[in-house]
C-alpha cells in the first residue's frame, strides 16, 4: 500500500486537443511532485485521446476516457470523487499553470493554516489559441488569509473578488462537509462551491498570478435560456450560502438582501456599459421575473435603464452634470 498523494488534480477535456499538451506540461512541470492527475476525456472527437496518451507513461497520470459524453458537471464531480488526496483542484484543458511553484505555494498556505478551506490566487487571461496574455486580475495586492464570513460577504457583493475555477485548491474534507459540487447546476457550479466552502473555514489568497484562463469563442452561452438558468443558479446559491452563514454566526440577516441587490444586476450593468445592450436587457428581464420585489427596488435597475435609453454620450453628460452640481 502506498500513501495517497498530497494533491489531486482533475484535468477536464472535451475537444481541446489543441490545448491539452500545454495544460499537461504546465502541471507536470511543477516544483512540487506529490500529486496525481486524473485526466478525463469526455468522448472527444478531435485528437485529444492521442495527445492524452503521450502522458500515460507518467505514473502520476490516470487517464479516463468516456465512451459516451457525460457532460462537464458529471465529469467534474467524477474526477473530484475519485480523489484520495488531502487537497484537490481542477484545471481545464484550455487553461494552464503559469508558475512552476503554484502547487507548492498553495499547499503550503493550506498546511500552515488548518482552519483554511481553500486557497485561490491572482490569475491571467490569455487568448487560448495563441497563449498571449491579455490581462491580469488581482482580488488583493498582497497575500492574505481571510475569514470565511468576511470572504463570503465580499465575494457576493464585490466584483473585484474573483475566484478562478482552474487552480483553486480546496481541502477535500471541507468539500465533502459542504456537499461538494452541486450536480443540479450547470453554470454557477464553482461560484456556489466557493460560497459554501467559505462557511466551513478561512480562505487563503496568493497575490501572484499562478494560472491563466483561456479565452475563446466556445464558452458560456448568452442565449435567453442560458441567461435565465445562470441567473437562477446564482440567486439559488447565494440564498443557500447566506442561510448557512447566518446559521453559523458568520454573517447578519442583511447579507442576503445586499447580495441580491448586487447580483441581480452586476453583470447586466457591465453589459450595459460595454455595448452589449441586448444581453443587458435579457439579464434585467430575467431578474425581474425571478425576484420581482428585490429587482424593482435595486438602484442599479434605474442606472441600467438610463444608460440604455440615453446612450453613452448623453448618459455621460448627464452624469457629469450631476457630479458638477453636487460639488
N, C-alpha and C positions, 0 to 999 in steps of 0.2 A: 504494500500500500504506500502510495506517495502522498505527501501533504498537498492540499488544494492550493492553487496559485493565489497570490495576494489580490490580483485584479483580473476580472473577466471583461473582455472587450467584444461586444457584438457588432459585427460589420454587416450591414443590410445592403443587399444589391438586387436591383431589378433593371436589367438592360443598361447598366452603367459600366459595361466592359471597358469603354474608352477611358474611364476614370479610375477603375478599380486598382490597377497596379500602383498608381500614385498614392492612393489611400493606404494600401497594404504596406508599401515601402516605408511610408511615414510612421506607421505603427510599429513595424518590426525593427526599425532603427532606433527605438527608444533606449535611453541610458539604463532605465530600469528594465530588467528582463523577466521578473517573476510575474508573468501574466499569461493568460490564454486568449486565443482569438477564436470566437465562434462565428465563422463566415457563412452566412445564409444567402443562397441564391434562390430567389423566388420565381423559379421557372422562366428564366430569361431566354430570349430568342436571338440574342446577339452572340458575341464571342465571350461572354462573361465566364462561362464554365472553363473554357480553355485558359483564360487568364487566371482564374482561381486555382486551377490545378498546378500552376507553377509554384504555388506556396505550400502545397500539402506536404512537401518534404520537411518543412519546419515542424518539429514536434509540438510547438505551441499552437499550431493551427488545426482547428477542427472544421472540416468543410461539410456543409449540409446543403444538398440540392433538392429542392422541391420538384416533384413530378407534376404537381398542379399548383397554379398560382393561389397562394393563401392570403395575399394582401399584406400591406405594410404593418398594420396593427398586430395581426396574428403572428407575423414573423418577428416583430419586435418583442412581443411577450414570450414567444418561444425561446428566443436567444437568452433573454434575461432569466427565464425559469430554468434553463439548463446550467446556469452558472453555479459553481460551488465555491466561489471566491468570497472573500470578506467585502470586497468592493466591486462595483460594476460600472460600466459606461457603454455608450453606443457611439459608433462612428458610421455615418452614412457614406456609401461608396463614392459619392460625388464631393465629399468634403475631405479634409486632410489635417494631420497634426503638423503644426509649423515649428514647434520647439521640440528638440530631441530630449528635453528634460520635463516634458509635460506630465507624464505619469508619475515621475519621481516627485515633482513638486506637489501635485495634488494628493498623492498617497501620504506624503509627509505631513501635509496640513491636516488630514483626517486622523492620522496616527497621533499627532500631537494633541488633538482635542477630541477625546472620546464622545463628547456631547454633540459633535458635529454630524449632521445628517447627510450633507453633500457639499461638494466643492466645485465651483464654476470659475470661469476666467474671462478676461477680455478676449475678443476674437476679431478676426479679419473677415472681410468679404472679398471674394475673388471671382473672376469670370471663370466658370467651370471649365470651359473648353481650352482656354489659354493658360490658366493658372495665374493670370495677372491680378495682383492685389489692388482693389479699388476703394478700400476704406477700412477703418478700424473702429470698433466700438468698445469703450470702457465704461462700465457701470460706476466704477470708482477709480480714482487715480492712484490708489495705494492698496496694498494687501490688507485684508481685514477679515475678522470673524464677526459676523452679525448675528444677533439674537434672532431666533426663529420668528417671534412675533413682530419684531421690527422689520425683518426682511419681508414678511408677508404683507404688511401694511404698505411698504414701499413698492413692492413688486406689482401689486394690483391697482396702484394709483399713480404710478410714475413711469412714463415710457423709457426713461433713461436706464432703468433697472431691467436689463435684458439677459436672459439665460439661454445660451445656445444649447440645443439638444446634444449635438455632437460634442463629446468630450467632457460633459458634466459627469463627474464621478460621484456615485452615491453609495452609502453604506447599505448592503443588501438586507441587513436586519431591519433597518428603518424602512426600506422599500416594502418589505413584507408586512411590517407592522401597520402601514397605512393602506394596505390592499393592493399595492403595485399600480401598474398602468391600468387605466380604465378601458376594458375591452369594448365598451359601448361607444367610445369616442373615435373619431376619425381625424379631426383637425387639431383639437386642443389637448392632445394626449400628454405631451410633455409639459405644457403650461399648467395642466391640472396636477401633474405629479409634483412639480416644484412647490406648489402651494401646500399640498398635503405633507410633503416632507418637512416643510418649514414648521409645521405644527408638531413635529416629532423630534426636533433638535435644532441646533445652531447651523449657520451657513457660512462656509469659508469661501473667500474670493481671492483670486490671484490676478493682479493688475496687468501682468504681462500677457499679450495675446498668445495663446497656446494652440489655437485651432483656427482653421479657415473654413468658411461656409461658402460652398459653391453656388453661384447664382446663374441660373439659366432659365430657359422658357418653359420647362416641363414641370413646374412646381404647382403651387396652390391655385385651385380653380377660383375664378371670380364670377362664376355663374350665380344666378339668383339662389338656386338651391344650395350651392356651396356657401354663399354668404350667410344664408339663413341658418344652415346647420352649424357653421363655425361659431356664429354669434350665440346660438343656443348653448353650445358646449362651453363657451367661455363663461356665460352667465351661470350655468349649472355648476361649473367648477368653483366659481367664486362663492356661490351660496354655500356649497359644501365645506369649503375651507374656512370660511368666516364662521360658520356654525361650530366647527371643530375648534377653532381658535378661541372663540368666546367660552366654549365649554371648558377648555383647558386654562382659561385665565390669561391668554396671550394677547387678547385684544378686547376692545369695548364693543358694545352693540352698534355703535355708529359706523363701524368699519364697513359693514355691508353696503349701506347707503352711499358712502363715499366711493366705494369701489364700483358700484353700479353707475353712479353719476359719471365716473371717468370712463369705464369700459364700454358703456353703451355707445359712446361717440368718439372715443380716442382715435380709432383707425379711420373713421369717417371724416374726422377733422383733417387728418393727414391727406386723405384722398381729395378733399375739397380744396385744399391749399396747394395741391400738386397737379392740378389739371385733370383729375380723374372724377369729373362731376357725376357721371352716370353711376360709378361704383359708390360714390358718397351717398347718392340718393338711395341706392339699394340698401346700404347699411342703415341709413336713417329709417327707412320704411320697416326694415326688419326689427330695429329697436322699438319702434312704435307698436308693432304688432305683438312683440314678445313681452315687453314691460311697459305698457302704455302710461301708467302713472309716473313712474320714475323717468321715462323718456321725455314726457312733456314738461317735466319740472326742471330738467337739466339745462343749464345756461348754454352749453355747447350747441344744442339744437338751434338756438337763435343765431349764434355766430355762424354756424354752417349755412343756415338758410340765407342770411345776409350775404355771405361770400358767394353763394351760388347765384343769387338774384342780381347782385350788383356787379359781379365780375371782379377781376383782380385789381385793375387800376382804380375804379370808383370805390371799391372797398378800402383800399389803402388810403385814398384821400379822406374818406370818412373817418377812418381810424386815426389818421394823423391830426385831423381837425379836432377830434375828441380829446386826444392827448394834449394838444396845444391849449385847448380850452380849460383843461384841468390844472394847468401849471400857472 
